[in-house]
Amino acid sequence: MNDSAIDRWMRQALEEVEAALMAWVPAGAPAGLGEAMRYGVLDGGKRLRPLLVLAACEAVDGRRPAALRAAVAVELIHAYSLIHDDMPCMDNDVLRRGKPTVHVQFGQAQAMLAGDAMQALAFEVLTPEGAEAHEVPLALQARLCGLLARAAGHAGMAGGQAIDLAATGKPLDETALRDMHRRKTGALLQASVLMGAACGAPAPAAQQALSDYGAAIGLAFQVVDDILDVTQASETLGKTAGKDLDANKPTYVTVLGLEAARQQARLLCEQAHAALARSGLAHAVRLAMLADKVVDRDS
């Protein structure tokens, strides 16, 4: 698949995800809550997690309607985490996706509620009722909810953020740094792949290979994020550049050095490709292309 083909697929997939988000994130939630929710998730972001869900589903010939719901759900969890992370009690940032953060735009209380409501909405999307119930069979609903909850909770994203906050101003070795980011960033990216795979029925060996792929991509994404934080301007990133360094937070650049961090990102990309090669899946080319996109991005 050439670059134009993957770019065309990404545009089509992103249009589908954006339309679903527009439809499922309620504008009419009370007291302006819907406006804050939509501001926090619509019209911005790379949407890598939804793309991984959809690409993994295609790789295993899975149920596309279920995968679309999983793609929206994982993006809602990601967006809620950004809203909360940006608040003064956490990372205290004022810029996200090239615009003021939610708490700057709507106030801290509304931002907190918007994140809370988006977290709940993610699981509502995964458990459709009425005429749409057939899109996600009950057993698959349970599987998807379990994968997402474990990736977002104490053992995953929330736990990683807790470690990150506790580590500010303290030295971490590479092993501790890897564990933090495996939870904070990697768990949700790996879950995106596994949720897409759950929409089909891959063989155990293929399932393990996809899990390994997701783990490698999840960590590679964070390594590249740390690199970009010190090599790109805020205008390119759409968020405040250099903030981790200013806050004295440990990163792959501060722990390993810039060139070693770049080498680590390339190694993780190679591991992701090797995992796909082991999977035996005939339609994994889009996952392979996404791995390259993760490492080669500039924002």
C-alpha positions as CSV (number, residue, x, y, z in Angstrom):
1,M,0.0,0.0,0.0
2,N,1.5,3.3,-1.1
3,D,1.3,6.6,0.9
4,S,-1.6,7.9,-1.1
5,A,-3.6,4.7,-0.4
6,I,-3.0,4.8,3.4
7,D,-3.7,8.5,3.5
8,R,-6.9,8.0,1.6
9,W,-7.9,5.2,4.0
10,M,-7.1,7.4,6.9
11,R,-9.2,10.3,5.6
12,Q,-12.2,8.0,5.1
13,A,-11.8,6.4,8.5
14,L,-11.4,9.8,10.2
15,E,-14.5,11.1,8.5
16,E,-16.5,8.1,9.7
17,V,-15.2,8.5,13.3
18,E,-15.8,12.3,13.3
19,A,-19.4,11.8,12.0
20,A,-20.0,9.2,14.8
21,L,-18.6,11.5,17.4
22,M,-20.8,14.4,16.1
23,A,-23.8,12.1,16.4
24,W,-23.1,10.5,19.7
25,V,-21.7,13.3,21.8
26,P,-24.8,15.2,22.9
27,A,-25.0,18.9,22.2
28,G,-28.1,19.1,24.5
29,A,-26.6,17.9,27.7
30,P,-27.8,20.3,30.5
31,A,-26.3,23.6,31.6
32,G,-23.8,23.8,28.8
33,L,-22.2,20.5,29.6
34,G,-22.7,19.2,26.0
35,E,-21.0,22.2,24.6
36,A,-17.9,21.6,26.8
37,M,-17.9,17.9,25.9
38,R,-18.0,18.6,22.2
39,Y,-15.4,21.3,22.5
40,G,-13.1,18.8,24.2
41,V,-13.4,16.0,21.6
42,L,-14.5,17.3,18.2
43,D,-12.5,18.9,15.4
44,G,-9.0,18.1,16.6
45,G,-6.5,15.4,17.4
46,K,-4.7,12.8,15.5
47,R,-7.3,10.1,16.2
48,L,-4.6,7.5,16.3
49,R,-6.5,5.3,18.7
50,P,-9.7,5.1,16.6
51,L,-7.5,4.3,13.5
52,L,-5.8,1.5,15.4
53,V,-9.2,0.0,16.3
54,L,-10.5,0.1,12.8
55,A,-7.2,-1.2,11.2
56,A,-7.1,-4.1,13.7
57,C,-10.7,-4.9,13.0
58,E,-10.0,-5.0,9.2
59,A,-6.9,-7.2,9.9
60,V,-9.1,-9.9,11.5
61,D,-12.2,-9.4,9.2
62,G,-14.2,-8.2,12.2
63,R,-17.5,-6.6,12.8
64,R,-17.2,-3.0,11.4
65,P,-20.2,-1.5,13.3
66,A,-18.8,-2.7,16.6
67,A,-15.4,-1.5,15.7
68,L,-16.7,2.0,15.0
69,R,-18.3,2.1,18.4
70,A,-15.1,0.9,20.0
71,A,-13.2,3.6,18.0
72,V,-15.4,6.3,19.3
73,A,-15.3,4.9,22.9
74,V,-11.5,4.9,23.1
75,E,-11.3,8.4,21.7
76,L,-13.8,9.6,24.3
77,I,-11.6,8.1,27.1
78,H,-8.5,9.7,25.6
79,A,-10.2,13.1,25.2
80,Y,-11.5,13.0,28.8
81,S,-8.1,12.2,30.1
82,L,-6.6,15.2,28.2
83,I,-9.3,17.5,29.7
84,H,-8.4,16.3,33.2
85,D,-4.6,16.2,32.6
86,D,-4.7,19.9,31.4
87,M,-6.3,21.2,34.6
88,P,-4.4,23.2,37.2
89,C,-4.3,20.4,39.7
90,M,-2.5,18.1,37.2
91,D,-0.4,19.4,34.3
92,N,-1.8,22.9,34.3
93,D,-1.8,23.6,30.6
94,V,-3.6,26.3,28.6
95,L,-3.2,24.9,25.0
96,R,-4.5,21.7,23.5
97,R,-5.0,20.8,19.9
98,G,-4.2,24.4,18.9
99,K,-6.9,26.0,21.0
100,P,-7.5,26.9,24.7
101,T,-7.9,23.9,27.0
102,V,-11.4,23.1,28.2
103,H,-10.9,24.5,31.7
104,V,-9.7,27.8,30.2
105,Q,-12.7,28.0,27.9
106,F,-15.4,26.8,30.3
107,G,-14.0,26.9,33.8
108,Q,-12.6,24.1,36.0
109,A,-15.9,22.7,37.3
110,Q,-17.4,22.4,33.8
111,A,-14.2,20.8,32.5
112,M,-14.2,18.2,35.3
113,L,-17.8,17.4,34.6
114,A,-17.2,17.2,30.9
115,G,-14.4,14.6,31.4
116,D,-16.6,12.6,33.8
117,A,-19.5,12.6,31.4
118,M,-17.3,11.6,28.4
119,Q,-15.9,8.7,30.4
120,A,-19.4,7.4,31.1
121,L,-20.4,8.0,27.5
122,A,-17.7,5.8,26.2
123,F,-19.2,2.8,27.9
124,E,-22.7,3.9,26.8
125,V,-21.5,3.8,23.2
126,L,-20.2,0.3,23.7
127,T,-23.6,-1.0,25.0
128,P,-26.2,0.1,22.5
129,E,-29.9,-0.6,23.1
130,G,-33.0,-0.8,20.9
131,A,-32.7,-1.0,17.2
132,E,-28.9,-0.7,17.4
133,A,-28.3,-3.5,19.9
134,H,-27.4,-6.0,17.2
135,E,-24.3,-4.0,16.3
136,V,-22.5,-5.2,19.4
137,P,-23.5,-8.7,20.7
138,L,-23.7,-8.9,24.5
139,A,-20.5,-11.1,24.8
140,L,-18.6,-8.6,22.7
141,Q,-20.0,-5.7,24.7
142,A,-18.5,-7.3,27.9
143,R,-15.2,-7.9,26.2
144,L,-14.8,-4.4,24.9
145,C,-15.9,-2.8,28.1
146,G,-13.4,-4.9,30.0
147,L,-10.5,-4.1,27.7
148,L,-11.3,-0.4,27.9
149,A,-11.9,-0.2,31.6
150,R,-8.6,-2.0,32.4
151,A,-6.6,0.2,30.1
152,A,-8.1,3.4,31.5
153,G,-8.0,2.6,35.2
154,H,-5.6,2.1,38.0
155,A,-3.5,-0.5,36.2
156,G,-3.3,1.6,33.0
157,M,-3.8,5.3,32.1
158,A,-4.9,6.6,35.5
159,G,-2.2,4.7,37.3
160,G,0.4,6.0,34.9
161,Q,-0.7,9.5,35.4
162,A,-0.4,9.0,39.2
163,I,3.2,7.8,38.8
164,D,3.9,10.8,36.5
165,L,2.7,13.3,39.0
166,A,4.6,11.6,41.8
167,A,7.8,11.5,39.8
168,T,8.0,15.2,39.0
169,G,11.4,16.5,40.1
170,K,12.6,13.0,40.9
171,P,15.0,10.8,38.9
172,L,13.7,7.7,37.2
173,D,15.7,5.0,35.5
174,E,14.7,3.7,32.1
175,T,12.9,0.7,33.6
176,A,10.7,2.9,35.8
177,L,10.1,5.4,33.0
178,R,9.1,2.5,30.7
179,D,6.6,1.2,33.3
180,M,5.1,4.7,33.8
181,H,4.5,5.3,30.1
182,R,3.4,1.7,29.4
183,R,0.5,2.5,31.7
184,K,-0.1,6.2,31.1
185,T,0.1,6.2,27.3
186,G,0.8,2.6,26.1
187,A,-2.1,0.8,27.7
188,L,-4.9,2.7,25.9
189,L,-3.0,2.4,22.5
190,Q,-2.6,-1.3,23.1
191,A,-6.2,-1.6,24.1
192,S,-7.2,0.1,20.8
193,V,-5.6,-2.7,18.9
194,L,-7.1,-5.4,21.1
195,M,-10.6,-3.9,20.9
196,G,-10.4,-3.9,17.1
197,A,-9.2,-7.5,17.2
198,A,-12.0,-8.4,19.6
199,C,-14.5,-7.5,16.9
200,G,-13.2,-10.6,15.0
201,A,-12.0,-14.0,16.0
202,P,-8.2,-14.1,15.5
203,A,-6.3,-17.3,16.3
204,P,-4.5,-17.2,19.7
205,A,-1.1,-16.7,18.0
206,A,-2.4,-13.8,16.0
207,Q,-4.0,-12.3,19.1
208,Q,-0.7,-12.4,21.0
209,A,1.1,-10.9,18.0
210,L,-1.4,-8.0,17.9
211,S,-1.0,-7.5,21.6
212,D,2.8,-7.3,21.1
213,Y,2.3,-4.9,18.3
214,G,0.1,-2.6,20.4
215,A,2.6,-2.6,23.3
216,A,5.4,-1.6,21.0
217,I,3.4,1.1,19.3
218,G,2.1,2.4,22.6
219,L,5.6,2.9,23.9
220,A,6.9,4.3,20.6
221,F,4.2,6.9,20.6
222,Q,5.4,8.3,24.0
223,V,9.1,8.2,23.1
224,V,8.3,10.3,20.0
225,D,6.1,12.6,22.1
226,D,9.1,13.2,24.4
227,I,11.3,13.9,21.4
228,L,8.9,16.3,19.8
229,D,8.4,18.1,23.1
230,V,12.0,19.4,22.8
231,T,12.4,19.6,19.0
232,Q,9.2,21.3,17.8
233,A,7.4,24.6,18.5
234,S,4.1,24.9,20.2
235,E,2.4,26.0,16.9
236,T,3.4,22.7,15.3
237,L,2.5,20.5,18.3
238,G,-0.8,22.3,19.1
239,K,0.1,22.2,22.7
240,T,2.8,23.9,24.9
241,A,6.2,22.7,23.9
242,G,9.0,22.1,26.4
243,K,6.5,21.8,29.3
244,D,7.8,18.5,30.6
245,L,11.3,20.0,30.8
246,D,10.1,23.1,32.5
247,A,8.2,21.0,35.0
248,N,11.3,18.9,35.7
249,K,9.5,15.7,34.6
250,P,11.5,12.7,33.6
251,T,11.2,11.9,29.9
252,Y,12.9,9.6,27.4
253,V,15.0,12.5,26.3
254,T,16.1,13.5,29.8
255,V,16.8,9.8,30.8
256,L,18.4,8.5,27.6
257,G,19.4,11.6,25.6
258,L,17.9,12.8,22.3
259,E,19.7,10.5,19.9
260,A,19.3,7.4,22.1
261,A,15.6,8.2,22.4
262,R,15.4,8.4,18.6
263,Q,17.1,5.0,18.4
264,Q,14.6,3.6,20.9
265,A,11.7,4.8,18.8
266,R,13.1,3.2,15.7
267,L,13.7,-0.1,17.6
268,L,10.1,-0.1,18.9
269,C,8.8,0.4,15.3
270,E,10.9,-2.6,14.2
271,Q,9.4,-4.6,17.0
272,A,5.9,-3.6,15.9
273,H,6.6,-4.7,12.4
274,A,8.1,-8.0,13.6
275,A,5.0,-8.7,15.6
276,L,2.7,-8.2,12.6
277,A,5.0,-10.5,10.6
278,R,4.4,-13.2,13.3
279,S,0.7,-12.7,13.2
280,G,0.1,-14.4,9.9
281,L,-2.6,-11.9,9.2
282,A,-3.0,-11.2,5.5
283,H,-4.6,-7.8,5.9
284,A,-2.4,-6.1,8.5
285,V,-0.8,-3.6,6.1
286,R,-2.7,-0.7,7.5
287,L,-1.4,-1.5,11.0
288,A,2.1,-1.6,9.6
289,M,1.6,1.8,8.0
290,L,0.2,3.3,11.2
291,A,3.4,2.1,13.0
292,D,5.5,4.1,10.6
293,K,3.2,7.1,11.0
294,V,3.6,7.0,14.7
295,V,7.4,7.2,14.5
296,D,7.7,9.5,11.5
297,R,5.3,12.2,12.7
298,D,6.3,15.7,13.5
299,S,3.4,16.7,15.8
